[in-house]
Amino acid sequence: MITDQQMRIVMDEKQKGRPLYAAAARAGVHEDTARKYLKAGALPSEMRSAHTWRTRQDPFEEEWEGIRELLEVNPGLSPKTIFEHLCREHPGRFSAGQLRTLQRRVKVWLALEGPAREVYFPQVYAPGELGASDFTRMGSLGVTIGGVLFDHMLYHFTLVYSRWEDVTVCFSESFEALSEGFQNALWHLGGVPKGHRTDSLSAAVNNLSEKEEFTRRYASLLEHYGVEGMRINPGRANENGSIESRNGHLKRTVEQALMLRGSQDFASRGEYEVFLRKLVSRLNASRAARLAEEKKVLRALPQRRLEAYRTQRVKVTRNATIRVLHNTYSVHSRLLGEQVEVRVYADHLEVWYAQRKVETLPRLRGEGKQRIEYRHIIDWLVRKPGAFAHYRYRSELFPSTTFRVAYDWLRENWPARADREYLQILYLAARESETGAESALQRLLGQEEEISAEAVKLLIRRNVAAWQPQEVAIDVVDLGVYDALLEKTAS
């Protein structure tokens, strides 16, 4: 199938005054095909019609009404369950490869005709407006102190806006545990938010009262710090979702950290609390920027140390790039459309996703610059070689001068397939060895041999060392000759 790039080559050649047959040959297309698009005055992509018809018969067409009835009664039925039911009802009629077809049909039905789905309404909070807390049981993690099971809880506090959090070890949902944990959090934070929200804690709320008033002691605690008390409705944990979701995340994080540590046993409670403090500090490090916004409006307390870096949350574009401080960086195409956290240090950036560091990039100085790593995008670029010629960041896809010289050689000798051949070489560099690919190119260029991806591949596999230019020996010049000339001139 002719591509837009091929037709652009034809049009460029025609503008240079070359005949149509020569222009078509230059682009690698048939003369009649080139003539058709020139006559239409459009590129191939502009003349393709949208695909609106089925390419094959739907194997579930006859059974669809029955499937629809099943879904209307119970929309929660999975396509796999329905498929297995059909296979039992009609032995030998359907094959395993048709499950995906049914999954697509059910997905479309749910989107167009299915029941309304639960909507989550994101809440917007101003900095310093609200803190939330809850208790979470940690006994399931199997922590031991000196070999004895340490059945405990954590009082967990978080600022809703920045998600800064703090924990205190406790053993019950008592007022004393609530008071200690709440005050520890405020002093570790170095300030006081406007409000504090809890669930229906027996320690803080008089559940036997029809008015469900906060207990006197809890009210006194809030009054002491000048905090407005809030509580959720009974049985509606989602109303305190900002802390409920963090509870699960915290427990998983502690569990993973214990696995990395290699042991759940601690010599003392103090050692375990230090372990928790370090873990929570690492989690809070990623929230420094938004926490700084909160601290501007918190009631003043003795200041705590600021983190050594700032953070940004950015979305990976469909170009596999992120924009950080007015500069563009590439990340792996696997992250397309995802929100990532970027930690900006003095000399480098760290890209984090799902609490895992996925990239470390040198920080660009100034603005309007870009750093594109070919390994991030080469998997798809080799499938779309036509995109290379006019790629905005094409100059970034030459790892060294050797690669650039090799590409120029390809353009001069094989213009029609230069881009495709170079991208295959770049793919080898990403998958095999960049050093090996560069050494192979140096050898081919130095010996004036034909450059191709296949030739580079063979040299990499043979582990051929880089070609070394011939050394030129230069005799040492006798400076006495110059002295003799100077003496002759003086005389």
TORKE-875807 format. One line per 3 residues: number of its first residue (from 0); for each residue x, y, z of C-alpha. Coordinates in steps of 0.5 Angstrom, whole numbers, plus 500, padded with zeros to 3 digits. Example, Ala and Ser with C-alpha at 12.3 -4.5 7.8 and 13.67 -1.06 7.14 Angstrom:
# residues 2
0 = 525/491/516 ~ 527/498/514
# end
This chain:
# residues 491
0 = 500/500/500 ~ 503/507/498 ~ 504/512/504
3 = 504/519/505 ~ 511/519/505 ~ 512/516/498
6 = 507/521/495 ~ 511/527/498 ~ 518/524/495
9 = 514/523/488 ~ 511/531/489 ~ 518/533/491
12 = 521/530/485 ~ 516/533/480 ~ 518/540/483
15 = 525/539/481 ~ 523/537/474 ~ 524/530/474
18 = 519/526/469 ~ 513/522/473 ~ 517/515/471
21 = 523/517/475 ~ 519/520/481 ~ 515/514/482
24 = 521/510/481 ~ 525/514/486 ~ 519/513/491
27 = 519/506/490 ~ 511/506/487 ~ 508/504/480
30 = 508/510/475 ~ 500/509/475 ~ 499/509/482
33 = 503/516/483 ~ 499/519/477 ~ 492/517/480
36 = 494/521/487 ~ 497/527/483 ~ 491/527/479
39 = 487/527/485 ~ 491/532/489 ~ 491/529/495
42 = 495/524/499 ~ 493/517/500 ~ 491/518/508
45 = 486/523/505 ~ 483/519/500 ~ 482/513/505
48 = 474/512/507 ~ 473/510/514 ~ 472/503/516
51 = 464/502/517 ~ 463/495/515 ~ 464/488/518
54 = 470/484/516 ~ 467/477/518 ~ 461/474/520
57 = 459/475/528 ~ 459/468/531 ~ 454/470/536
60 = 449/474/532 ~ 444/468/533 ~ 445/468/540
63 = 445/475/542 ~ 438/476/544 ~ 439/471/549
66 = 446/474/551 ~ 442/481/552 ~ 437/478/556
69 = 442/475/561 ~ 446/481/561 ~ 439/485/563
72 = 437/481/569 ~ 445/481/571 ~ 449/486/568
75 = 455/483/573 ~ 456/477/569 ~ 462/476/566
78 = 463/475/558 ~ 467/469/560 ~ 462/466/564
81 = 457/467/558 ~ 462/464/553 ~ 462/458/558
84 = 455/457/558 ~ 454/458/551 ~ 459/452/550
87 = 455/448/554 ~ 449/449/551 ~ 452/449/544
90 = 458/444/544 ~ 463/444/538 ~ 460/451/536
93 = 464/456/539 ~ 472/456/539 ~ 476/459/545
96 = 479/464/540 ~ 472/467/540 ~ 472/469/547
99 = 475/476/545 ~ 469/478/540 ~ 464/476/546
102 = 468/481/550 ~ 468/486/545 ~ 460/486/544
105 = 459/486/552 ~ 463/492/553 ~ 460/496/547
108 = 453/493/550 ~ 455/496/557 ~ 457/502/555
111 = 451/504/550 ~ 445/500/553 ~ 447/497/560
114 = 445/500/567 ~ 448/507/570 ~ 455/506/573
117 = 457/508/580 ~ 460/515/579 ~ 465/518/584
120 = 465/525/585 ~ 472/528/586 ~ 472/533/592
123 = 476/539/592 ~ 480/542/598 ~ 484/548/599
126 = 491/548/602 ~ 490/547/610 ~ 483/546/610
129 = 482/539/612 ~ 486/533/616 ~ 483/526/617
132 = 484/521/621 ~ 483/513/623 ~ 485/507/626
135 = 488/501/622 ~ 489/494/625 ~ 496/491/623
138 = 496/485/626 ~ 495/481/620 ~ 502/483/618
141 = 505/478/623 ~ 510/483/626 ~ 514/481/632
144 = 518/484/638 ~ 523/479/640 ~ 520/473/637
147 = 513/475/640 ~ 507/477/636 ~ 506/485/636
150 = 498/485/636 ~ 498/493/635 ~ 494/498/631
153 = 496/505/628 ~ 493/511/629 ~ 493/514/622
156 = 493/522/620 ~ 493/525/613 ~ 492/532/610
159 = 487/531/605 ~ 490/536/600 ~ 497/534/600
162 = 496/527/603 ~ 502/528/608 ~ 501/523/613
165 = 503/521/620 ~ 502/514/624 ~ 503/513/631
168 = 503/506/634 ~ 497/504/639 ~ 493/498/641
171 = 486/501/642 ~ 481/506/639 ~ 481/510/646
174 = 481/517/647 ~ 488/517/649 ~ 490/513/643
177 = 487/519/639 ~ 489/524/643 ~ 497/522/642
180 = 496/520/635 ~ 493/527/633 ~ 498/531/637
183 = 504/527/635 ~ 501/529/627 ~ 501/536/628
186 = 507/537/632 ~ 511/533/626 ~ 507/537/621
189 = 509/543/624 ~ 502/547/624 ~ 494/546/625
192 = 489/545/619 ~ 482/548/620 ~ 478/542/620
195 = 479/535/623 ~ 475/529/620 ~ 474/522/623
198 = 469/516/622 ~ 464/515/628 ~ 470/513/633
201 = 467/511/640 ~ 473/515/643 ~ 471/521/640
204 = 463/521/639 ~ 458/519/643 ~ 454/514/639
207 = 449/513/644 ~ 446/520/644 ~ 441/522/638
210 = 445/528/637 ~ 451/524/636 ~ 455/529/639
213 = 463/529/640 ~ 465/527/647 ~ 467/533/651
216 = 474/531/652 ~ 475/530/644 ~ 471/537/644
219 = 476/540/649 ~ 482/537/645 ~ 480/540/638
222 = 478/547/642 ~ 485/547/645 ~ 488/547/638
225 = 483/551/634 ~ 481/546/630 ~ 473/545/627
228 = 471/538/628 ~ 467/534/623 ~ 465/527/622
231 = 462/522/617 ~ 455/519/617 ~ 455/512/621
234 = 456/506/616 ~ 458/511/610 ~ 466/510/610
237 = 467/513/603 ~ 465/520/606 ~ 472/519/609
240 = 475/516/603 ~ 481/521/604 ~ 484/517/610
243 = 480/510/608 ~ 484/509/602 ~ 490/511/605
246 = 489/506/610 ~ 490/500/605 ~ 495/504/601
249 = 499/504/608 ~ 498/497/610 ~ 501/495/603
252 = 507/499/603 ~ 509/497/610 ~ 508/490/608
255 = 512/491/602 ~ 517/494/606 ~ 517/488/611
258 = 518/483/605 ~ 524/488/603 ~ 527/488/610
261 = 527/480/610 ~ 524/479/617 ~ 518/482/621
264 = 522/481/627 ~ 524/487/631 ~ 529/487/637
267 = 524/492/641 ~ 518/497/640 ~ 523/503/639
270 = 526/499/633 ~ 520/498/630 ~ 517/505/631
273 = 524/508/627 ~ 522/503/622 ~ 515/506/621
276 = 518/513/621 ~ 523/512/616 ~ 518/509/611
279 = 513/514/613 ~ 518/520/611 ~ 519/516/604
282 = 512/517/603 ~ 511/524/605 ~ 518/526/601
285 = 513/526/594 ~ 508/531/597 ~ 513/536/599
288 = 510/541/594 ~ 503/541/596 ~ 505/541/603
291 = 509/547/602 ~ 502/550/600 ~ 499/548/606
294 = 504/550/611 ~ 503/557/608 ~ 496/557/611
297 = 497/553/617 ~ 497/555/624 ~ 504/557/626
300 = 508/551/629 ~ 516/550/630 ~ 518/549/623
303 = 521/542/620 ~ 526/541/615 ~ 524/542/608
306 = 525/536/603 ~ 531/536/598 ~ 527/536/592
309 = 520/538/589 ~ 515/534/586 ~ 510/535/580
312 = 505/530/577 ~ 504/530/570 ~ 501/526/565
315 = 505/522/559 ~ 503/525/553 ~ 501/520/547
318 = 508/522/544 ~ 511/519/550 ~ 514/525/553
321 = 513/529/559 ~ 513/537/560 ~ 517/539/566
324 = 519/546/568 ~ 518/548/561 ~ 523/542/558
327 = 521/536/554 ~ 523/529/556 ~ 521/522/554
330 = 519/516/558 ~ 518/509/556 ~ 511/508/551
333 = 508/504/556 ~ 507/510/560 ~ 502/513/555
336 = 496/517/558 ~ 499/515/565 ~ 500/520/571
339 = 507/520/573 ~ 510/523/579 ~ 517/527/577
342 = 522/529/583 ~ 526/534/581 ~ 533/534/584
345 = 539/539/583 ~ 542/535/577 ~ 537/530/575
348 = 530/528/575 ~ 527/521/578 ~ 520/519/574
351 = 516/515/579 ~ 510/511/578 ~ 506/506/582
354 = 511/508/588 ~ 517/505/583 ~ 522/509/580
357 = 522/508/573 ~ 527/513/570 ~ 533/517/572
360 = 534/523/567 ~ 539/528/567 ~ 536/535/568
363 = 536/540/562 ~ 538/547/564 ~ 534/553/561
366 = 528/552/558 ~ 525/550/551 ~ 530/544/551
369 = 528/537/550 ~ 531/530/551 ~ 529/524/547
372 = 531/517/549 ~ 531/513/543 ~ 530/506/547
375 = 523/509/550 ~ 520/509/543 ~ 524/505/538
378 = 519/499/539 ~ 514/503/535 ~ 518/507/531
381 = 521/501/527 ~ 513/500/525 ~ 512/507/523
384 = 519/508/519 ~ 515/514/515 ~ 514/518/521
387 = 522/519/522 ~ 523/523/516 ~ 519/529/519
390 = 519/527/527 ~ 520/533/531 ~ 525/531/535
393 = 529/527/530 ~ 536/530/531 ~ 535/527/538
396 = 535/520/535 ~ 543/520/533 ~ 546/517/540
399 = 553/519/537 ~ 556/522/531 ~ 558/515/528
402 = 550/514/528 ~ 549/520/524 ~ 555/519/519
405 = 552/512/518 ~ 545/515/517 ~ 548/520/512
408 = 551/514/508 ~ 544/511/508 ~ 541/517/505
411 = 546/518/500 ~ 546/511/497 ~ 540/508/499
414 = 535/514/499 ~ 528/510/499 ~ 530/505/504
417 = 535/510/509 ~ 530/511/514 ~ 527/504/515
420 = 535/501/515 ~ 537/506/520 ~ 531/505/525
423 = 533/497/524 ~ 540/499/526 ~ 537/503/532
426 = 533/498/534 ~ 539/493/534 ~ 543/498/539
429 = 537/498/543 ~ 536/491/544 ~ 543/488/543
432 = 548/493/545 ~ 549/501/543 ~ 556/500/544
435 = 556/494/539 ~ 552/497/534 ~ 557/503/534
438 = 563/499/533 ~ 560/495/528 ~ 558/502/524
441 = 565/504/525 ~ 568/498/522 ~ 564/499/516
444 = 565/506/515 ~ 572/505/516 ~ 573/500/511
447 = 568/503/506 ~ 563/497/506 ~ 556/497/505
450 = 552/499/511 ~ 546/495/513 ~ 542/493/519
453 = 544/486/517 ~ 551/487/517 ~ 551/491/523
456 = 547/485/526 ~ 552/480/524 ~ 558/484/527
459 = 555/485/533 ~ 554/477/534 ~ 561/476/532
462 = 563/481/538 ~ 568/485/533 ~ 572/490/536
465 = 571/497/533 ~ 575/499/527 ~ 581/503/529
468 = 584/508/524 ~ 591/506/522 ~ 597/510/526
471 = 601/515/523 ~ 608/515/525 ~ 611/522/525
474 = 619/523/526 ~ 621/528/532 ~ 624/534/529
477 = 631/536/530 ~ 630/543/533 ~ 637/544/531
480 = 636/546/524 ~ 632/552/526 ~ 638/554/530
483 = 642/554/524 ~ 637/558/520 ~ 637/563/525
486 = 645/563/526 ~ 645/564/518 ~ 640/570/518
489 = 644/573/524 ~ 650/573/520
# end
